[in-house]
């Protein structure tokens, strides 16, 4: 019984470590995607669209 319990505790500990590593990787990927989106939005704001070229905006 003690060996089984020890094996289960070791497996659970390994599972926690794996989950932590996967969570860190996921957070890294999400942050990279957010940064890429922010850069794309920044570029879109800085670059006038072709649809608006040559058009005049009147208010």
PyMOL Python script that loads the backbone (N, CA, C, O; Angstrom):
from pymol import cmd

cmd.read_pdbstr("""\
ATOM      1  N   UNK A   1       0.831  -1.208   0.000  1.00  0.00           N
ATOM      2  CA  UNK A   1       0.000   0.000   0.000  1.00  0.00           C
ATOM      3  C   UNK A   1       0.866   1.258   0.000  1.00  0.00           C
ATOM      4  O   UNK A   1       0.577   2.213  -0.722  1.00  0.00           O
ATOM      5  N   UNK A   2       1.921   1.260   0.805  1.00  0.00           N
ATOM      6  CA  UNK A   2       2.787   2.436   0.876  1.00  0.00           C
ATOM      7  C   UNK A   2       3.498   2.690  -0.446  1.00  0.00           C
ATOM      8  O   UNK A   2       3.693   3.842  -0.836  1.00  0.00           O
ATOM      9  N   UNK A   3       3.888   1.620  -1.139  1.00  0.00           N
ATOM     10  CA  UNK A   3       4.541   1.790  -2.441  1.00  0.00           C
ATOM     11  C   UNK A   3       3.567   2.398  -3.436  1.00  0.00           C
ATOM     12  O   UNK A   3       3.931   3.295  -4.196  1.00  0.00           O
ATOM     13  N   UNK A   4       2.337   1.916  -3.435  1.00  0.00           N
ATOM     14  CA  UNK A   4       1.322   2.455  -4.340  1.00  0.00           C
ATOM     15  C   UNK A   4       1.068   3.923  -4.033  1.00  0.00           C
ATOM     16  O   UNK A   4       0.979   4.751  -4.940  1.00  0.00           O
ATOM     17  N   UNK A   5       0.954   4.235  -2.756  1.00  0.00           N
ATOM     18  CA  UNK A   5       0.733   5.635  -2.370  1.00  0.00           C
ATOM     19  C   UNK A   5       1.907   6.516  -2.799  1.00  0.00           C
ATOM     20  O   UNK A   5       1.712   7.620  -3.308  1.00  0.00           O
ATOM     21  N   UNK A   6       3.111   6.025  -2.592  1.00  0.00           N
ATOM     22  CA  UNK A   6       4.300   6.772  -2.984  1.00  0.00           C
ATOM     23  C   UNK A   6       4.333   6.976  -4.501  1.00  0.00           C
ATOM     24  O   UNK A   6       4.668   8.061  -4.977  1.00  0.00           O
ATOM     25  N   UNK A   7       3.989   5.946  -5.247  1.00  0.00           N
ATOM     26  CA  UNK A   7       3.949   6.055  -6.713  1.00  0.00           C
ATOM     27  C   UNK A   7       2.893   7.060  -7.157  1.00  0.00           C
ATOM     28  O   UNK A   7       3.126   7.851  -8.071  1.00  0.00           O
ATOM     29  N   UNK A   8       1.746   7.028  -6.514  1.00  0.00           N
ATOM     30  CA  UNK A   8       0.675   7.966  -6.858  1.00  0.00           C
ATOM     31  C   UNK A   8       1.078   9.399  -6.535  1.00  0.00           C
ATOM     32  O   UNK A   8       0.804  10.314  -7.313  1.00  0.00           O
ATOM     33  N   UNK A   9       1.723   9.597  -5.399  1.00  0.00           N
ATOM     34  CA  UNK A   9       2.181  10.940  -5.033  1.00  0.00           C
ATOM     35  C   UNK A   9       3.228  11.447  -6.020  1.00  0.00           C
ATOM     36  O   UNK A   9       3.220  12.620  -6.391  1.00  0.00           O
ATOM     37  N   UNK A  10       4.124  10.567  -6.441  1.00  0.00           N
ATOM     38  CA  UNK A  10       5.145  10.952  -7.414  1.00  0.00           C
ATOM     39  C   UNK A  10       4.496  11.302  -8.756  1.00  0.00           C
ATOM     40  O   UNK A  10       4.884  12.276  -9.401  1.00  0.00           O
ATOM     41  N   UNK A  11       3.516  10.513  -9.169  1.00  0.00           N
ATOM     42  CA  UNK A  11       2.821  10.783 -10.427  1.00  0.00           C
ATOM     43  C   UNK A  11       2.046  12.093 -10.342  1.00  0.00           C
ATOM     44  O   UNK A  11       2.030  12.868 -11.298  1.00  0.00           O
ATOM     45  N   UNK A  12       1.411  12.341  -9.216  1.00  0.00           N
ATOM     46  CA  UNK A  12       0.669  13.581  -9.031  1.00  0.00           C
ATOM     47  C   UNK A  12       1.609  14.781  -9.052  1.00  0.00           C
ATOM     48  O   UNK A  12       1.298  15.809  -9.654  1.00  0.00           O
ATOM     49  N   UNK A  13       2.755  14.651  -8.397  1.00  0.00           N
ATOM     50  CA  UNK A  13       3.743  15.726  -8.392  1.00  0.00           C
ATOM     51  C   UNK A  13       4.244  15.999  -9.813  1.00  0.00           C
ATOM     52  O   UNK A  13       4.372  17.155 -10.216  1.00  0.00           O
ATOM     53  N   UNK A  14       4.523  14.946 -10.562  1.00  0.00           N
ATOM     54  CA  UNK A  14       4.971  15.108 -11.950  1.00  0.00           C
ATOM     55  C   UNK A  14       3.881  15.773 -12.780  1.00  0.00           C
ATOM     56  O   UNK A  14       4.171  16.603 -13.643  1.00  0.00           O
ATOM     57  N   UNK A  15       2.637  15.411 -12.521  1.00  0.00           N
ATOM     58  CA  UNK A  15       1.513  16.014 -13.241  1.00  0.00           C
ATOM     59  C   UNK A  15       1.419  17.504 -12.944  1.00  0.00           C
ATOM     60  O   UNK A  15       1.204  18.304 -13.854  1.00  0.00           O
ATOM     61  N   UNK A  16       1.577  17.883 -11.682  1.00  0.00           N
ATOM     62  CA  UNK A  16       1.551  19.309 -11.321  1.00  0.00           C
ATOM     63  C   UNK A  16       2.666  20.074 -12.024  1.00  0.00           C
ATOM     64  O   UNK A  16       2.449  21.173 -12.534  1.00  0.00           O
ATOM     65  N   UNK A  17       3.872  19.479 -12.048  1.00  0.00           N
ATOM     66  CA  UNK A  17       4.998  20.155 -12.707  1.00  0.00           C
ATOM     67  C   UNK A  17       4.746  20.297 -14.203  1.00  0.00           C
ATOM     68  O   UNK A  17       5.057  21.333 -14.789  1.00  0.00           O
ATOM     69  N   UNK A  18       4.186  19.267 -14.819  1.00  0.00           N
ATOM     70  CA  UNK A  18       3.868  19.330 -16.247  1.00  0.00           C
ATOM     71  C   UNK A  18       2.804  20.389 -16.512  1.00  0.00           C
ATOM     72  O   UNK A  18       2.916  21.168 -17.459  1.00  0.00           O
ATOM     73  N   UNK A  19       1.776  20.415 -15.676  1.00  0.00           N
ATOM     74  CA  UNK A  19       0.724  21.427 -15.838  1.00  0.00           C
ATOM     75  C   UNK A  19       1.286  22.837 -15.703  1.00  0.00           C
ATOM     76  O   UNK A  19       0.915  23.731 -16.464  1.00  0.00           O
ATOM     77  N   UNK A  20       2.177  23.038 -14.740  1.00  0.00           N
ATOM     78  CA  UNK A  20       2.801  24.357 -14.570  1.00  0.00           C
ATOM     79  C   UNK A  20       3.598  24.744 -15.808  1.00  0.00           C
ATOM     80  O   UNK A  20       3.528  25.885 -16.263  1.00  0.00           O
ATOM     81  N   UNK A  21       4.356  23.797 -16.353  1.00  0.00           N
ATOM     82  CA  UNK A  21       5.152  24.074 -17.550  1.00  0.00           C
ATOM     83  C   UNK A  21       4.247  24.390 -18.737  1.00  0.00           C
ATOM     84  O   UNK A  21       4.523  25.313 -19.505  1.00  0.00           O
ATOM     85  N   UNK A  22       3.173  23.627 -18.886  1.00  0.00           N
ATOM     86  CA  UNK A  22       2.236  23.878 -19.986  1.00  0.00           C
ATOM     87  C   UNK A  22       1.548  25.226 -19.824  1.00  0.00           C
ATOM     88  O   UNK A  22       1.345  25.941 -20.806  1.00  0.00           O
ATOM     89  N   UNK A  23       1.192  25.575 -18.604  1.00  0.00           N
ATOM     90  CA  UNK A  23       0.557  26.864 -18.348  1.00  0.00           C
ATOM     91  C   UNK A  23       1.502  28.008 -18.690  1.00  0.00           C
ATOM     92  O   UNK A  23       1.087  28.995 -19.296  1.00  0.00           O
ATOM     93  N   UNK A  24       2.761  27.883 -18.309  1.00  0.00           N
ATOM     94  CA  UNK A  24       3.743  28.922 -18.631  1.00  0.00           C
ATOM     95  C   UNK A  24       3.915  29.055 -20.141  1.00  0.00           C
ATOM     96  O   UNK A  24       4.005  30.168 -20.658  1.00  0.00           O
ATOM     97  N   UNK A  25       3.960  27.933 -20.848  1.00  0.00           N
ATOM     98  CA  UNK A  25       4.094  27.971 -22.309  1.00  0.00           C
ATOM     99  C   UNK A  25       2.867  28.631 -22.935  1.00  0.00           C
ATOM    100  O   UNK A  25       2.996  29.446 -23.850  1.00  0.00           O
ATOM    101  N   UNK A  26       1.687  28.283 -22.447  1.00  0.00           N
ATOM    102  CA  UNK A  26       0.460  28.878 -22.969  1.00  0.00           C
ATOM    103  C   UNK A  26       0.435  30.379 -22.713  1.00  0.00           C
ATOM    104  O   UNK A  26       0.073  31.153 -23.598  1.00  0.00           O
ATOM    105  N   UNK A  27       0.814  30.792 -21.514  1.00  0.00           N
ATOM    106  CA  UNK A  27       0.854  32.228 -21.205  1.00  0.00           C
ATOM    107  C   UNK A  27       1.824  32.951 -22.132  1.00  0.00           C
ATOM    108  O   UNK A  27       1.539  34.052 -22.603  1.00  0.00           O
ATOM    109  N   UNK A  28       2.960  32.333 -22.388  1.00  0.00           N
ATOM    110  CA  UNK A  28       3.953  32.928 -23.276  1.00  0.00           C
ATOM    111  C   UNK A  28       3.385  33.096 -24.688  1.00  0.00           C
ATOM    112  O   UNK A  28       3.581  34.133 -25.322  1.00  0.00           O
ATOM    113  N   UNK A  29       2.687  32.077 -25.171  1.00  0.00           N
ATOM    114  CA  UNK A  29       2.103  32.144 -26.514  1.00  0.00           C
ATOM    115  C   UNK A  29       0.990  33.184 -26.589  1.00  0.00           C
ATOM    116  O   UNK A  29       0.883  33.909 -27.578  1.00  0.00           O
ATOM    117  N   UNK A  30       0.168  33.259 -25.557  1.00  0.00           N
ATOM    118  CA  UNK A  30      -0.915  34.246 -25.534  1.00  0.00           C
ATOM    119  C   UNK A  30      -0.342  35.660 -25.508  1.00  0.00           C
ATOM    120  O   UNK A  30      -0.817  36.537 -26.230  1.00  0.00           O
ATOM    121  N   UNK A  31       0.677  35.884 -24.680  1.00  0.00           N
ATOM    122  CA  UNK A  31       1.295  37.210 -24.627  1.00  0.00           C
ATOM    123  C   UNK A  31       1.939  37.572 -25.961  1.00  0.00           C
ATOM    124  O   UNK A  31       1.872  38.726 -26.383  1.00  0.00           O
ATOM    125  N   UNK A  32       2.559  36.606 -26.628  1.00  0.00           N
ATOM    126  CA  UNK A  32       3.160  36.864 -27.939  1.00  0.00           C
ATOM    127  C   UNK A  32       2.080  37.203 -28.961  1.00  0.00           C
ATOM    128  O   UNK A  32       2.275  38.091 -29.791  1.00  0.00           O
ATOM    129  N   UNK A  33       0.950  36.512 -28.911  1.00  0.00           N
ATOM    130  CA  UNK A  33      -0.147  36.799 -29.836  1.00  0.00           C
ATOM    131  C   UNK A  33      -0.738  38.176 -29.571  1.00  0.00           C
ATOM    132  O   UNK A  33      -1.072  38.899 -30.510  1.00  0.00           O
ATOM    133  N   UNK A  34      -0.869  38.542 -28.307  1.00  0.00           N
ATOM    134  CA  UNK A  34      -1.384  39.871 -27.957  1.00  0.00           C
ATOM    135  C   UNK A  34      -0.434  40.945 -28.466  1.00  0.00           C
ATOM    136  O   UNK A  34      -0.873  41.956 -29.014  1.00  0.00           O
ATOM    137  N   UNK A  35       0.859  40.731 -28.290  1.00  0.00           N
ATOM    138  CA  UNK A  35       1.858  41.694 -28.768  1.00  0.00           C
ATOM    139  C   UNK A  35       1.799  41.820 -30.288  1.00  0.00           C
ATOM    140  O   UNK A  35       1.872  42.927 -30.820  1.00  0.00           O
ATOM    141  N   UNK A  36       1.670  40.702 -30.985  1.00  0.00           N
ATOM    142  CA  UNK A  36       1.581  40.737 -32.447  1.00  0.00           C
ATOM    143  C   UNK A  36       0.324  41.481 -32.887  1.00  0.00           C
ATOM    144  O   UNK A  36       0.372  42.267 -33.833  1.00  0.00           O
ATOM    145  N   UNK A  37      -0.790  41.245 -32.216  1.00  0.00           N
ATOM    146  CA  UNK A  37      -2.029  41.958 -32.537  1.00  0.00           C
ATOM    147  C   UNK A  37      -1.877  43.449 -32.280  1.00  0.00           C
ATOM    148  O   UNK A  37      -2.330  44.270 -33.078  1.00  0.00           O
ATOM    149  N   UNK A  38      -1.243  43.800 -31.175  1.00  0.00           N
ATOM    150  CA  UNK A  38      -1.049  45.215 -30.851  1.00  0.00           C
ATOM    151  C   UNK A  38      -0.181  45.887 -31.910  1.00  0.00           C
ATOM    152  O   UNK A  38      -0.452  47.020 -32.306  1.00  0.00           O
ATOM    153  N   UNK A  39       0.852  45.200 -32.366  1.00  0.00           N
ATOM    154  CA  UNK A  39       1.707  45.764 -33.408  1.00  0.00           C
ATOM    155  C   UNK A  39       0.939  45.913 -34.717  1.00  0.00           C
ATOM    156  O   UNK A  39       1.114  46.903 -35.427  1.00  0.00           O
ATOM    157  N   UNK A  40       0.089  44.939 -35.042  1.00  0.00           N
ATOM    158  CA  UNK A  40      -0.707  45.016 -36.265  1.00  0.00           C
ATOM    159  C   UNK A  40      -1.680  46.185 -36.200  1.00  0.00           C
ATOM    160  O   UNK A  40      -1.861  46.897 -37.188  1.00  0.00           O
ATOM    161  N   UNK A  41      -2.302  46.387 -35.054  1.00  0.00           N
ATOM    162  CA  UNK A  41      -3.228  47.509 -34.885  1.00  0.00           C
ATOM    163  C   UNK A  41      -2.471  48.824 -34.984  1.00  0.00           C
ATOM    164  O   UNK A  41      -2.939  49.766 -35.625  1.00  0.00           O
ATOM    165  N   UNK A  42      -1.312  48.891 -34.357  1.00  0.00           N
ATOM    166  CA  UNK A  42      -0.502  50.108 -34.409  1.00  0.00           C
ATOM    167  C   UNK A  42      -0.111  50.427 -35.854  1.00  0.00           C
ATOM    168  O   UNK A  42      -0.173  51.581 -36.276  1.00  0.00           O
ATOM    169  N   UNK A  43       0.284  49.417 -36.598  1.00  0.00           N
ATOM    170  CA  UNK A  43       0.655  49.610 -37.998  1.00  0.00           C
ATOM    171  C   UNK A  43      -0.556  50.048 -38.814  1.00  0.00           C
ATOM    172  O   UNK A  43      -0.444  50.922 -39.674  1.00  0.00           O
ATOM    173  N   UNK A  44      -1.707  49.449 -38.552  1.00  0.00           N
ATOM    174  CA  UNK A  44      -2.919  49.806 -39.286  1.00  0.00           C
ATOM    175  C   UNK A  44      -3.324  51.247 -39.007  1.00  0.00           C
ATOM    176  O   UNK A  44      -3.798  51.945 -39.903  1.00  0.00           O
ATOM    177  N   UNK A  45      -3.141  51.689 -37.781  1.00  0.00           N
ATOM    178  CA  UNK A  45      -3.492  53.064 -37.418  1.00  0.00           C
ATOM    179  C   UNK A  45      -2.529  54.045 -38.077  1.00  0.00           C
ATOM    180  O   UNK A  45      -2.936  55.121 -38.517  1.00  0.00           O
ATOM    181  N   UNK A  46      -1.250  53.674 -38.145  1.00  0.00           N
ATOM    182  CA  UNK A  46      -0.250  54.562 -38.725  1.00  0.00           C
ATOM    183  C   UNK A  46      -0.323  54.613 -40.251  1.00  0.00           C
ATOM    184  O   UNK A  46       0.067  55.615 -40.850  1.00  0.00           O
ATOM    185  N   UNK A  47      -0.810  53.561 -40.880  1.00  0.00           N
ATOM    186  CA  UNK A  47      -0.845  53.468 -42.336  1.00  0.00           C
ATOM    187  C   UNK A  47      -2.256  53.749 -42.827  1.00  0.00           C
ATOM    188  O   UNK A  47      -3.182  53.008 -42.494  1.00  0.00           O
ATOM    189  N   UNK A  48      -2.437  54.812 -43.618  1.00  0.00           N
ATOM    190  CA  UNK A  48      -3.786  55.076 -44.129  1.00  0.00           C
ATOM    191  C   UNK A  48      -4.230  53.946 -45.057  1.00  0.00           C
ATOM    192  O   UNK A  48      -3.431  53.390 -45.810  1.00  0.00           O
ATOM    193  N   UNK A  49      -5.489  53.630 -44.987  1.00  0.00           N
ATOM    194  CA  UNK A  49      -5.986  52.546 -45.827  1.00  0.00           C
ATOM    195  C   UNK A  49      -6.125  53.019 -47.263  1.00  0.00           C
ATOM    196  O   UNK A  49      -6.309  54.209 -47.520  1.00  0.00           O
ATOM    197  N   UNK A  50      -6.038  52.088 -48.187  1.00  0.00           N
ATOM    198  CA  UNK A  50      -6.166  52.436 -49.607  1.00  0.00           C
ATOM    199  C   UNK A  50      -7.574  52.935 -49.914  1.00  0.00           C
ATOM    200  O   UNK A  50      -7.774  53.734 -50.829  1.00  0.00           O
ATOM    201  N   UNK A  51      -8.528  52.467 -49.153  1.00  0.00           N
ATOM    202  CA  UNK A  51      -9.906  52.895 -49.392  1.00  0.00           C
ATOM    203  C   UNK A  51     -10.067  54.387 -49.142  1.00  0.00           C
ATOM    204  O   UNK A  51     -10.909  55.036 -49.764  1.00  0.00           O
ATOM    205  N   UNK A  52      -9.264  54.932 -48.235  1.00  0.00           N
ATOM    206  CA  UNK A  52      -9.421  56.350 -47.917  1.00  0.00           C
ATOM    207  C   UNK A  52      -8.504  57.238 -48.745  1.00  0.00           C
ATOM    208  O   UNK A  52      -8.615  58.463 -48.681  1.00  0.00           O
ATOM    209  N   UNK A  53      -7.596  56.643 -49.526  1.00  0.00           N
ATOM    210  CA  UNK A  53      -6.700  57.447 -50.351  1.00  0.00           C
ATOM    211  C   UNK A  53      -7.499  58.141 -51.444  1.00  0.00           C
ATOM    212  O   UNK A  53      -8.323  57.522 -52.117  1.00  0.00           O
ATOM    213  N   UNK A  54      -7.247  59.425 -51.609  1.00  0.00           N
ATOM    214  CA  UNK A  54      -7.907  60.163 -52.671  1.00  0.00           C
ATOM    215  C   UNK A  54      -9.328  60.571 -52.352  1.00  0.00           C
ATOM    216  O   UNK A  54      -9.999  61.181 -53.185  1.00  0.00           O
ATOM    217  N   UNK A  55      -9.791  60.248 -51.178  1.00  0.00           N
ATOM    218  CA  UNK A  55     -11.144  60.662 -50.806  1.00  0.00           C
ATOM    219  C   UNK A  55     -11.038  61.833 -49.853  1.00  0.00           C
ATOM    220  O   UNK A  55     -10.061  61.978 -49.119  1.00  0.00           O
ATOM    221  N   UNK A  56     -12.033  62.639 -49.881  1.00  0.00           N
ATOM    222  CA  UNK A  56     -12.045  63.813 -49.020  1.00  0.00           C
ATOM    223  C   UNK A  56     -13.106  63.624 -47.954  1.00  0.00           C
ATOM    224  O   UNK A  56     -14.225  63.202 -48.246  1.00  0.00           O
ATOM    225  N   UNK A  57     -12.760  63.931 -46.747  1.00  0.00           N
ATOM    226  CA  UNK A  57     -13.716  63.818 -45.650  1.00  0.00           C
ATOM    227  C   UNK A  57     -14.231  65.208 -45.339  1.00  0.00           C
ATOM    228  O   UNK A  57     -13.463  66.126 -45.049  1.00  0.00           O
ATOM    229  N   UNK A  58     -15.536  65.345 -45.404  1.00  0.00           N
ATOM    230  CA  UNK A  58     -16.144  66.638 -45.077  1.00  0.00           C
ATOM    231  C   UNK A  58     -17.035  66.456 -43.871  1.00  0.00           C
ATOM    232  O   UNK A  58     -17.659  65.412 -43.685  1.00  0.00           O
ATOM    233  N   UNK A  59     -17.081  67.486 -43.062  1.00  0.00           N
ATOM    234  CA  UNK A  59     -17.944  67.420 -41.871  1.00  0.00           C
ATOM    235  C   UNK A  59     -18.961  68.528 -41.924  1.00  0.00           C
ATOM    236  O   UNK A  59     -19.785  68.654 -41.019  1.00  0.00           O
TER     237      UNK A  59
END
""", "prot")
cmd.dss("prot")
cmd.show_as("cartoon", "prot")
cmd.util.cbc("prot")
cmd.orient("prot")
